[in-house]
Amino acid sequence: MELSGIHHITAITADARENFHFYTEVLGMRLVKKTVKQDDTSVYHLFYADEIGRPGTDLTFFEIPKARKRTHGTSSISDISLRVPSDAALSYWLERFTQFDVEHDGIAEQATRKVIHFRDPEGQRLTLVSDETNTGIDGGHPWKQSKVPVKHGITGLGPCTITVGNVAATITVLTRLLTFQQVGSYPSPIDGQDDIIVLSLDNGGTGAEIHVESRTDLPQETSGSGGVHHISLRVKDEESLRKWKDYLDNALMPNSGLVDRFYFKSVYFREPNGILFELATDGPGFTIDEEVDHLGEILSLPATLEGKRKSIEAKLAPLHTDKPHD
């Protein structure tokens, strides 16, 4: 039942085309899957990751075309971080952000690591975090065909920040239920607020942390574009996931039961501040229905939806993600 880090994070966009351009052309990530939200097939679900979409490298987006802008507040996953190999890579990214007019705050230090806080075109809060001193779980491998050099490329997901009003309740769930441990803290950038608490899984490092921020000066967040839908944590396989489901039941934690997402299997639940967590299996992965060289080029549908392809495609605005071939 070991949790082995962050599996993926899912956010919300109102514009799939702009989103695709930013995350592939500017950030150099690979679109490894273009599919639909299985609970609402009128909505794109886009997966950006490393070269093959390894667990721990996936940043995904639901496209909700009429979504209003989210307002920053509590009960939210307020920051997503992306790992890069070194401090030197951050200097490269400063130049790249200037080239593409990306809003950023320059290089800073956060919890002993070098970082750059920046925003995507919809105001999504993001952070590049250096793996210069990382001794925990390994990152992925950037796609060699990316426009970003591999030595500077994004290797996966780093710590995410959760902003809540009742810190104790969230920390209780993370430590007593999900096996996180407090490993440190650092000052809040907001005057008068408590230090931000760093929690980590046993294997540790940038790919296995959640940072918990207390904010008493904010209302509850309203969800929308530029916001985060949920965070997913890694479990090895379906057997382990079933044990986790039973464990949640025994702890009287309401949950979704096992859900087959085709590329992985999942269980969902909310902690007391309303943050949606998912536990997801490492496999079978994104190469189950596409060849590695052609990931993300066409609309992929689980077998249960394939028979509805024509009606599903009719409801989606065209999104051209195919790549030229020799």
Secondary structure by P-SEA (a helix, b strand, c coil): cccccccccccccccaaaaaaaacccccccccccccccccccbbbbbbbcccccccccbbbbbcccccbbbbbcccccbbbbbcccaaaaaaaaaaaaaaccccccccccccbbbbbbccccccbbbbbbccccccbbbbbcccccccccccccccccbbbbbbccaaaaaaaaaccccccccbbbbbcccccccbbbbbcccccccbbbbbbbbccccccccccccccbbbbbcccaaaaaaaaaaaaaaccccccccccccccccccccccbbbbbbbcccccccccccccccccccccccccccaaaaaaaaccccccccccc
